[in-house]
């Protein structure tokens, strides 16, 4: 029996079948969901597509780490020097052991007589005439060796390192705002990588310490966009229960970059300029070869009013996960649906103009200052451990790997606030314990560092690394989409401000190592205490706007207060 089709007349005289009518009715019945609901219910919290997305995005952290920590080797204090001899042209004899000199000039004899054939960078070399001595590792092994940044210029090496972190501070504000308001996360990462590559290469051409310091400032400004935007871009693509773990992926790649640095620096140990030239290649290759395959954040696209593009990104994620989104799906923009505001209003919402957000941000930045000071300070302070520099850096880099693993595991079931505070306490306690094993000036020449101090320092750095990683994840969850990048950028500024002060303490540590460890420990514990005043965010939803988050959190507080009162009243009735 043939199925009879009903024909409906249209104003224009056209007709449609009943089947077509049903399809039109289904299309008219829109399924409106938020990005969170689409990810959780249709795409999957963390499928293959999100894994690929997160890995491609997090890969950029390698270059962030390399450019940040390259100064450990490029600005390293040369380990030893030797007197020159001139029995024939360019004949130099190392005098660390027993050596004889057949012929020497007056200046070389003066060098030997006043130093007993040995040199101490912190002392007698300062009284020698130029040309009577040289660095054993060569004059191009580091900026200190090439530009003689010793004696009355011994604090000069701290200037480029401090300016690098100050550049990162300003760059964080720039990239945070650009990524939230104009370019988006992906384009901001691309811009940051290209500028990082260019400034790193230009740094290798520096003619003097002042140009070098200026270019390190520029390099710090450029690289600051990588960490901020990559973290947000990765976490905004996954379900809420995976945010903490996904955020840790970036720090794993940061650790990988840290671990790769000694492997790159050792073959280039005779030329710090070659080190920077090599490091300049990686971010450029990433920006041109891998980043084009990364998708923009669907949350950011939605907040910017580009719902069609946001839906296309979500469809791509679903397709790679072997799933399909409903044909009548539309994305709900909480800023428009719940608050009645338009996209322009969302863009203009201010962190500092919202009371609860401003208070929260100030607390985050205060804690971040201490965490950044300790995290970067301990890394730069490895030269004061009196161990082989390459070994010490490699050990610290290896300690970051268990820190990332432990942090990933703990974030899946522990509170962010307690994990952050306890990690800071452990890092601070370990730093203070290091003062018990520090070799000050009068002991430093006896050689061989303290193994207990090295082990305690490694544990402290692992805890500082965990606190540093959790701090970022915590900040992402504390603020909504339309200001999330800006909030993370302010945290980054606080971290970089702390980091910019740490090189000065490292220079002081060359004279009094125990003082540097003591200050690191005190600030770390202070940060742990401050973090206790922040709200818990474990398994909390990611909100889209400040207004929405403020209203929802206020409702949650009222609900918790009512529940608490009910429990109290029930207890009173029972008694």
C-alpha positions as CSV (number, residue, x, y, z in Angstrom):
1,X,0.0,0.0,0.0
2,X,1.5,3.3,-1.0
3,X,1.9,5.9,1.7
4,X,-0.2,9.0,1.0
5,X,1.6,12.3,1.3
6,X,-0.2,15.3,2.5
7,X,0.4,18.5,0.5
8,X,0.4,21.9,2.3
9,X,-0.1,25.1,0.3
10,X,2.2,28.0,0.8
11,X,1.5,31.7,0.2
12,X,3.6,31.6,-3.0
13,X,1.6,28.6,-4.3
14,X,4.4,26.1,-3.6
15,X,3.8,22.8,-1.8
16,X,5.8,20.7,0.6
17,X,5.3,17.1,1.6
18,X,4.5,15.9,5.1
19,X,8.0,14.4,5.5
20,X,9.5,17.8,4.6
21,X,7.1,19.5,7.1
22,X,8.3,17.1,9.8
23,X,11.9,18.0,9.0
24,X,11.1,21.7,9.2
25,X,9.4,21.2,12.6
26,X,12.4,19.4,13.9
27,X,14.7,22.1,12.7
28,X,12.4,24.7,14.3
29,X,12.7,22.9,17.6
30,X,16.2,23.9,18.5
31,X,18.4,22.2,21.0
32,X,20.2,25.0,22.9
33,X,23.1,23.9,25.0
34,X,26.2,25.5,26.6
35,X,29.7,24.5,25.5
36,X,30.1,22.6,28.7
37,X,27.0,20.6,28.1
38,X,28.0,19.8,24.5
39,X,31.4,18.7,25.6
40,X,30.2,16.6,28.5
41,X,27.1,15.0,26.8
42,X,28.0,14.7,23.1
43,X,31.7,15.1,22.4
44,X,33.2,13.5,25.5
45,X,35.2,15.1,28.3
46,X,38.5,14.0,26.9
47,X,38.6,12.0,23.7
48,X,41.1,11.6,20.9
49,X,40.4,14.9,19.3
50,X,41.0,16.8,22.6
51,X,44.1,14.8,23.3
52,X,45.6,15.7,20.0
53,X,44.5,19.3,20.5
54,X,46.1,19.5,23.9
55,X,49.4,17.9,22.8
56,X,49.8,20.2,19.8
57,X,49.0,23.3,22.0
58,X,51.2,22.2,24.9
59,X,54.2,21.5,22.7
60,X,54.9,25.3,22.6
61,X,55.8,25.2,26.4
62,X,59.1,23.7,25.4
63,X,60.2,26.9,23.8
64,X,58.9,29.0,26.7
65,X,61.1,26.9,29.0
66,X,64.2,27.1,26.8
67,X,64.1,30.8,26.4
68,X,63.4,31.5,30.0
69,X,66.2,29.3,31.4
70,X,68.8,29.8,28.8
71,X,70.4,32.4,31.0
72,X,71.5,29.7,33.4
73,X,74.2,28.8,30.8
74,X,74.6,32.0,28.8
75,X,75.2,34.1,31.9
76,X,77.0,31.4,33.9
77,X,79.9,32.3,36.1
78,X,83.1,30.7,34.5
79,X,84.4,27.9,36.7
80,X,88.1,28.7,36.5
81,X,90.8,30.9,35.0
82,X,94.5,30.7,34.3
83,X,97.6,32.9,34.0
84,X,99.0,33.5,30.5
85,X,102.5,32.7,29.4
86,X,104.3,33.9,26.3
87,X,107.3,31.6,25.7
88,X,106.0,31.5,22.2
89,X,103.0,33.0,20.5
90,X,99.7,32.0,22.1
91,X,101.1,29.4,24.5
92,X,99.0,29.1,27.6
93,X,99.5,26.6,30.5
94,X,96.7,25.6,32.8
95,X,97.9,26.0,36.3
96,X,95.3,24.1,38.3
97,X,97.8,21.3,38.8
98,X,101.6,21.1,38.8
99,X,102.9,22.8,35.7
100,X,106.3,24.4,34.9
101,X,106.8,27.6,32.9
102,X,109.9,27.8,30.8
103,X,109.6,31.4,29.9
104,X,107.2,34.1,30.8
105,X,106.7,37.8,30.5
106,X,106.8,40.2,33.5
107,X,103.1,40.4,33.5
108,X,102.7,36.6,33.6
109,X,105.2,36.3,36.4
110,X,103.3,38.9,38.3
111,X,100.1,36.9,37.8
112,X,101.8,33.7,39.1
113,X,103.6,35.3,42.1
114,X,100.4,36.9,43.3
115,X,98.2,33.9,42.9
116,X,100.4,30.9,43.4
117,X,99.4,29.6,40.0
118,X,95.7,29.4,40.8
119,X,92.9,31.8,40.5
120,X,89.8,32.6,42.5
121,X,87.2,34.5,40.6
122,X,85.7,36.0,43.8
123,X,89.1,37.3,45.0
124,X,92.6,37.9,43.6
125,X,91.7,38.0,39.9
126,X,90.3,41.5,40.5
127,X,93.8,42.8,41.2
128,X,95.4,41.5,38.0
129,X,96.2,43.6,35.0
130,X,94.3,42.9,31.8
131,X,96.0,40.5,29.5
132,X,97.8,38.6,32.2
133,X,95.1,35.9,32.7
134,X,92.2,34.3,30.8
135,X,89.2,32.1,31.3
136,X,89.9,28.4,30.9
137,X,86.6,27.8,29.1
138,X,87.3,30.7,26.7
139,X,86.1,34.3,26.4
140,X,82.9,33.4,24.5
141,X,81.6,30.7,26.9
142,X,79.3,33.1,28.6
143,X,78.4,36.8,28.7
144,X,80.3,37.1,32.0
145,X,83.5,35.8,30.3
146,X,83.1,37.8,27.1
147,X,82.4,41.2,28.8
148,X,84.3,40.6,32.1
149,X,81.3,41.0,34.3
150,X,83.2,40.4,37.6
151,X,84.7,42.3,40.5
152,X,83.2,45.8,40.5
153,X,80.8,44.7,37.7
154,X,79.7,41.4,39.4
155,X,76.0,42.6,39.7
156,X,75.7,43.4,36.0
157,X,74.8,39.7,35.1
158,X,71.6,40.1,37.2
159,X,70.4,43.0,34.9
160,X,69.6,41.0,31.8
161,X,67.9,38.2,33.8
162,X,65.8,40.7,35.8
163,X,64.8,42.7,32.6
164,X,63.8,39.4,31.0
165,X,61.3,38.8,33.7
166,X,60.1,42.4,33.7
167,X,59.6,42.0,30.0
168,X,57.5,38.9,30.7
169,X,55.5,40.9,33.2
170,X,54.6,43.6,30.6
171,X,54.1,41.0,27.9
172,X,51.7,39.0,30.1
173,X,49.4,42.1,30.3
174,X,49.7,42.7,26.6
175,X,49.0,39.1,25.4
176,X,46.4,38.5,28.1
177,X,44.3,41.4,26.8
178,X,45.0,40.8,23.1
179,X,44.0,37.1,23.4
180,X,40.8,37.9,25.3
181,X,39.6,40.9,23.4
182,X,40.9,40.8,19.8
183,X,43.2,38.0,18.4
184,X,41.9,35.0,20.3
185,X,44.1,32.3,21.9
186,X,45.5,30.7,18.8
187,X,46.7,33.8,16.9
188,X,48.2,35.2,20.1
189,X,50.3,32.0,20.5
190,X,51.4,32.3,16.9
191,X,52.4,36.0,17.4
192,X,54.2,35.1,20.6
193,X,56.2,32.2,18.9
194,X,57.3,34.3,15.9
195,X,58.4,37.2,18.2
196,X,60.2,34.8,20.5
197,X,62.1,33.3,17.6
198,X,63.1,36.8,16.2
199,X,64.2,38.2,19.6
200,X,66.2,35.1,20.5
201,X,68.2,35.3,17.2
202,X,68.8,39.0,17.7
203,X,70.1,38.3,21.2
204,X,72.9,36.2,19.7
205,X,74.1,39.3,17.9
206,X,74.4,41.5,21.0
207,X,77.6,43.7,20.9
208,X,77.6,44.6,24.6
209,X,75.8,43.9,27.9
210,X,73.4,46.8,27.5
211,X,72.1,45.7,24.1
212,X,72.0,42.2,25.4
213,X,69.9,43.2,28.4
214,X,67.5,45.2,26.1
215,X,67.0,42.1,23.8
216,X,66.5,39.8,26.8
217,X,63.7,42.2,27.9
218,X,62.2,41.9,24.4
219,X,62.6,38.2,24.5
220,X,60.8,38.0,27.8
221,X,58.0,40.2,26.5
222,X,57.6,38.0,23.4
223,X,57.6,34.6,25.1
224,X,55.1,35.5,27.8
225,X,52.2,34.9,25.4
226,X,53.1,31.2,25.0
227,X,52.4,30.0,28.5
228,X,49.3,32.1,29.1
229,X,47.5,31.4,25.9
230,X,48.5,27.7,25.6
231,X,47.2,26.9,29.1
232,X,43.8,28.5,28.5
233,X,43.5,27.1,24.9
234,X,44.1,23.6,26.2
235,X,41.8,23.7,29.2
236,X,38.9,25.3,27.4
237,X,38.5,22.3,25.1
238,X,38.0,19.6,27.7
239,X,35.4,18.6,30.3
240,X,35.5,20.0,33.8
241,X,37.0,16.8,35.4
242,X,39.9,16.8,33.1
243,X,40.9,20.5,33.4
244,X,43.5,20.0,36.1
245,X,45.2,17.1,34.4
246,X,45.2,18.8,31.0
247,X,46.8,21.9,32.5
248,X,49.6,19.7,33.7
249,X,50.4,18.5,30.2
250,X,51.8,22.0,29.4
251,X,54.0,21.8,32.5
252,X,55.3,18.4,31.4
253,X,56.4,19.9,28.1
254,X,57.9,22.9,30.0
255,X,59.9,20.3,32.0
256,X,60.9,18.6,28.7
257,X,62.2,21.9,27.5
258,X,64.1,22.4,30.7
259,X,65.6,18.9,30.4
260,X,66.6,19.5,26.8
261,X,68.5,22.7,27.7
262,X,71.7,21.0,29.1
263,X,71.7,18.8,26.1
264,X,71.7,21.8,23.8
265,X,74.0,23.9,26.0
266,X,76.8,21.4,26.5
267,X,77.8,21.1,22.8
268,X,77.7,24.9,22.6
269,X,79.5,25.5,25.9
270,X,82.3,27.5,24.1
271,X,79.8,30.0,22.5
272,X,76.7,31.4,24.2
273,X,75.8,33.1,21.0
274,X,75.4,29.7,19.2
275,X,73.0,28.6,22.0
276,X,70.6,31.4,21.3
277,X,70.8,30.9,17.5
278,X,69.8,27.2,18.0
279,X,67.0,28.1,20.4
280,X,65.5,30.7,17.9
281,X,64.8,27.9,15.4
282,X,62.3,25.9,17.4
283,X,59.4,28.4,18.0
284,X,59.5,29.5,14.3
285,X,59.2,26.0,13.1
286,X,56.3,25.3,15.5
287,X,54.4,28.4,14.4
288,X,54.7,27.6,10.8
289,X,54.4,23.8,10.7
290,X,52.3,22.6,13.7
291,X,50.2,25.6,15.0
292,X,48.0,25.8,11.8
293,X,46.5,22.5,12.8
294,X,45.3,23.8,16.1
295,X,41.6,24.9,16.5
296,X,40.6,28.2,18.2
297,X,38.8,28.0,21.6
298,X,35.1,27.4,21.0
299,X,34.4,29.2,24.3
300,X,36.2,32.4,23.1
301,X,34.5,32.3,19.7
302,X,31.1,32.0,21.4
303,X,31.7,34.9,23.8
304,X,32.8,37.0,20.8
305,X,29.5,36.3,19.1
306,X,31.0,33.9,16.5
307,X,28.7,31.0,17.4
308,X,28.8,29.5,13.9
309,X,32.6,29.1,14.1
310,X,32.4,27.8,17.7
311,X,29.9,25.1,16.5
312,X,32.2,24.2,13.6
313,X,35.1,23.6,16.1
314,X,32.9,21.4,18.3
315,X,31.7,19.4,15.3
316,X,35.4,18.8,14.4
317,X,36.1,17.5,17.9
318,X,33.0,15.3,17.8
319,X,33.9,13.9,14.3
320,X,37.5,13.0,15.4
321,X,36.0,11.3,18.5
322,X,33.7,9.2,16.3
323,X,30.6,11.0,17.4
324,X,28.1,13.4,15.8
325,X,26.3,16.4,17.1
326,X,22.5,16.8,16.8
327,X,21.5,18.6,13.6
328,X,19.3,21.0,15.5
329,X,22.0,22.0,18.0
330,X,22.6,25.7,18.8
331,X,25.0,27.1,21.3
332,X,23.6,29.0,24.3
333,X,25.6,32.1,25.2
334,X,25.0,32.6,28.9
335,X,25.9,36.2,28.6
336,X,23.0,36.8,26.3
337,X,20.5,34.3,27.5
338,X,20.9,34.8,31.2
339,X,22.0,38.3,31.7
340,X,20.4,39.9,28.7
341,X,23.6,41.7,27.7
342,X,25.1,41.9,24.3
343,X,28.6,40.9,23.1
344,X,29.9,44.4,23.5
345,X,29.0,44.4,27.1
346,X,30.8,41.1,27.6
347,X,34.0,42.5,26.1
348,X,33.8,45.5,28.4
349,X,33.4,43.7,31.7
350,X,36.3,44.6,33.9
351,X,38.1,42.5,36.5
352,X,39.0,45.5,38.6
353,X,35.4,46.9,38.2
354,X,33.9,43.8,39.8
355,X,34.4,43.7,43.5
356,X,34.6,40.0,44.2
357,X,36.9,39.4,41.1
358,X,39.3,42.3,42.1
359,X,39.7,40.9,45.7
360,X,40.3,37.4,44.3
361,X,42.8,38.6,41.8
362,X,44.8,40.6,44.3
363,X,45.1,37.5,46.5
364,X,46.1,35.4,43.5
365,X,48.8,37.9,42.5
366,X,50.2,38.2,46.0
367,X,50.6,34.4,46.3
368,X,51.9,34.2,42.8
369,X,54.7,36.7,43.5
370,X,56.1,34.4,46.2
371,X,55.7,31.3,44.1
372,X,57.4,32.8,41.1
373,X,60.2,34.2,43.2
374,X,60.9,30.7,44.6
375,X,60.3,28.6,41.5
376,X,62.6,30.6,39.2
377,X,65.0,31.6,42.0
378,X,65.8,28.0,42.9
379,X,66.5,27.2,39.2
380,X,68.8,30.2,38.8
381,X,70.5,29.5,42.1
382,X,71.9,26.1,41.1
383,X,75.3,27.6,40.5
384,X,75.5,28.3,44.2
385,X,75.3,24.6,45.0
386,X,79.0,24.2,44.1
387,X,78.2,21.2,41.8
388,X,78.7,20.8,38.1
389,X,76.3,23.2,36.5
390,X,75.1,20.8,33.7
391,X,74.5,18.0,36.3
392,X,72.6,20.4,38.7
393,X,70.4,21.7,35.9
394,X,69.6,18.3,34.6
395,X,68.8,17.0,38.1
396,X,66.3,19.9,38.6
397,X,64.8,19.3,35.3
398,X,64.3,15.6,36.1
399,X,62.7,16.6,39.4
400,X,60.0,18.5,37.5
401,X,58.8,15.3,35.8
402,X,57.7,13.6,39.1
403,X,56.3,17.0,40.2
404,X,54.1,17.1,37.1
405,X,53.0,13.4,37.5
406,X,52.3,13.9,41.2
407,X,50.4,17.1,40.5
408,X,48.3,15.5,37.8
409,X,47.3,12.6,40.1
410,X,46.6,14.8,43.1
411,X,44.6,17.3,41.1
412,X,42.1,14.5,40.1
413,X,40.9,14.0,43.7
414,X,42.3,16.7,46.0
415,X,41.4,20.3,46.6
416,X,43.3,22.9,44.7
417,X,43.7,25.2,47.6
418,X,45.2,22.6,50.0
419,X,47.5,21.2,47.3
420,X,48.8,24.7,46.5
421,X,49.4,25.6,50.1
422,X,51.1,22.4,51.1
423,X,53.4,22.4,48.1
424,X,54.5,25.9,49.0
425,X,55.1,24.9,52.6
426,X,57.3,21.9,51.6
427,X,59.3,24.1,49.1
428,X,59.8,26.7,51.8
429,X,60.8,24.2,54.5
430,X,63.3,22.5,52.1
431,X,64.9,25.9,51.1
432,X,65.3,26.8,54.8
433,X,66.9,23.4,55.5
434,X,69.4,24.0,52.7
435,X,70.9,26.8,54.8
436,X,72.2,24.2,57.2
437,X,74.5,22.7,54.4
438,X,75.4,26.0,52.6
439,X,79.1,26.7,52.0
440,X,79.8,30.3,52.5
441,X,82.9,32.1,51.1
442,X,85.3,30.7,53.6
443,X,84.3,27.1,52.7
444,X,83.5,27.4,49.1
445,X,87.0,26.7,47.8
446,X,87.2,23.3,49.6
447,X,85.4,21.9,46.5
448,X,82.7,19.3,46.2
449,X,79.2,20.4,47.0
450,X,77.0,19.0,49.8
451,X,75.0,16.0,48.6
452,X,72.4,16.4,51.4
453,X,71.9,20.0,50.3
454,X,71.6,18.9,46.6
455,X,68.9,16.3,47.5
456,X,67.0,18.7,49.8
457,X,67.2,21.4,47.1
458,X,65.8,18.9,44.6
459,X,62.9,18.0,46.8
460,X,62.2,21.7,47.4
461,X,62.3,22.5,43.7
462,X,59.9,19.6,43.0
463,X,57.4,21.1,45.6
464,X,57.9,24.6,44.1
465,X,57.2,23.2,40.7
466,X,54.0,21.6,41.9
467,X,52.9,24.8,43.5
468,X,53.8,26.8,40.3
469,X,51.8,24.3,38.1
470,X,48.7,24.2,40.4
471,X,48.7,28.0,40.7
472,X,48.0,28.3,36.9
473,X,45.3,25.6,36.9
474,X,43.7,27.2,40.0
475,X,43.6,30.7,38.3
476,X,42.0,29.3,35.1
477,X,39.2,27.9,37.3
478,X,38.7,31.0,39.4
479,X,37.7,33.4,36.6
480,X,35.2,33.3,33.7
481,X,35.9,33.0,29.9
482,X,35.6,36.7,29.0
483,X,38.4,37.7,31.4
484,X,40.2,34.3,31.9
485,X,43.2,35.2,29.8
486,X,43.5,38.6,31.4
487,X,43.3,37.0,34.9
488,X,46.0,34.4,34.0
489,X,48.1,37.3,32.5
490,X,47.9,39.1,35.8
491,X,49.0,36.0,37.6
492,X,51.8,35.7,35.1
493,X,52.8,39.3,35.8
494,X,53.0,38.5,39.6
495,X,55.1,35.4,38.9
496,X,57.4,37.3,36.6
497,X,57.7,40.2,39.1
498,X,58.9,37.7,41.7
499,X,61.2,36.1,39.2
500,X,62.7,39.5,38.2
501,X,63.9,40.0,41.8
502,X,65.3,36.5,42.2
503,X,68.5,37.0,40.0
504,X,69.6,39.8,42.4
505,X,69.4,37.3,45.3
506,X,71.3,34.7,43.2
507,X,74.2,37.2,42.9
508,X,74.1,37.8,46.6
509,X,74.1,34.0,47.0
510,X,77.5,33.8,45.4
511,X,78.8,35.5,48.5
512,X,76.3,34.2,51.1
513,X,74.5,31.1,49.8
514,X,72.6,30.5,53.0
515,X,70.9,34.0,52.7
516,X,69.4,33.2,49.3
517,X,68.0,29.9,50.5
518,X,66.5,31.5,53.7
519,X,64.7,34.2,51.7
520,X,63.4,31.7,49.2
521,X,62.0,29.6,52.0
522,X,60.3,32.5,53.8
523,X,58.5,33.8,50.7
524,X,57.3,30.3,49.8
525,X,55.7,29.7,53.1
526,X,54.1,33.2,53.0
527,X,52.5,32.3,49.6
528,X,51.2,29.1,51.0
529,X,49.4,31.0,53.8
530,X,47.9,33.5,51.4
531,X,46.4,30.8,49.2
532,X,44.2,29.6,52.1
533,X,42.0,32.6,51.6
534,X,41.0,31.6,48.0
535,X,37.8,29.7,47.2
536,X,37.9,26.0,46.2
537,X,37.2,25.2,42.5
538,X,37.5,21.5,42.3
539,X,34.7,20.2,39.9
540,X,33.2,23.7,39.7
541,X,31.8,24.7,36.2
542,X,33.7,27.2,34.0
543,X,31.5,30.3,33.7
544,X,31.4,32.5,30.7
545,X,31.1,36.1,32.1
546,X,31.8,37.9,35.4
547,X,28.1,38.7,35.9
548,X,27.1,35.1,35.4
549,X,29.8,33.8,37.8
550,X,29.0,36.3,40.4
551,X,25.3,35.4,40.4
552,X,25.9,31.7,40.4
553,X,28.5,31.8,43.2
554,X,26.2,34.0,45.3
555,X,23.4,31.4,44.8
556,X,25.8,28.6,45.8
557,X,26.7,30.5,49.0
558,X,23.1,31.0,49.9
559,X,22.4,27.3,49.3
560,X,25.4,26.2,51.4
561,X,24.3,28.7,54.2
562,X,20.8,27.3,54.1
563,X,22.0,23.7,54.2
564,X,24.3,24.6,57.1
565,X,21.4,26.2,59.0
566,X,19.2,23.1,58.4
567,X,21.9,20.8,59.7
568,X,22.2,23.0,62.8
569,X,18.5,23.1,63.4
570,X,18.3,19.3,63.0
571,X,21.0,18.9,65.5
572,X,19.3,21.1,68.0
573,X,16.0,19.2,67.6
574,X,17.8,15.9,68.1
575,X,19.3,17.2,71.3
